């Protein structure tokens, strides 16, 4: 199978539904595949909260661990929408190691280059 360039956009907050957790779990499974060359995860809207340390979902799964694993994977990166983070007062707070702020202009480039774009 050809190598894939994939973008995952997560909008859902890490609490209140399982969409954020599901998106991170799918991202983890994709990052583990040899045929995924590049995986970019964008946390935007209320999902930006997932980049703060010590986040847990209702089932007790540690979201911080999932984000940390993705941010440190060789073929993956985790990014925060800078405007979304600023709007929520999160831009200047400490984030999980490896998570970076990004602009919509940069995200637009990722989407154009991507073989697949998934949203949660």
SULHUNOR-V92218 format. One record per backbone hydrogen bond with DSSP energy under -0.5 kcal/mol. CO is the residue of the C=O (numbers start at 1). NH is the residue of the N-H. If there is no record, write none. Layout:
BEGIN
[[CO NH] [CO NH]]
END
This chain:
BEGIN
[[4 6] [4 37] [4 38] [5 115] [5 116] [6 40] [7 118] [8 10] [8 42] [9 11] [9 120] [10 44] [11 46] [11 47] [13 20] [18 22] [19 23] [20 24] [21 25] [22 26] [23 27] [24 28] [25 29] [26 30] [27 31] [28 32] [30 33] [33 36] [35 4] [35 37] [38 6] [39 77] [40 8] [40 42] [41 43] [41 79] [42 10] [42 44] [43 81] [44 47] [45 48] [46 14] [46 49] [47 50] [48 51] [49 52] [51 96] [52 55] [55 63] [55 64] [57 60] [61 57] [61 63] [62 66] [63 67] [64 68] [65 69] [66 70] [67 71] [68 72] [69 73] [70 73] [73 76] [75 39] [77 41] [78 100] [79 43] [80 102] [81 85] [82 86] [83 87] [84 88] [85 90] [85 91] [86 89] [90 93] [96 99] [100 80] [102 82] [103 107] [104 108] [105 109] [106 110] [107 111] [108 112] [109 113] [110 114] [116 7] [118 9]]
END
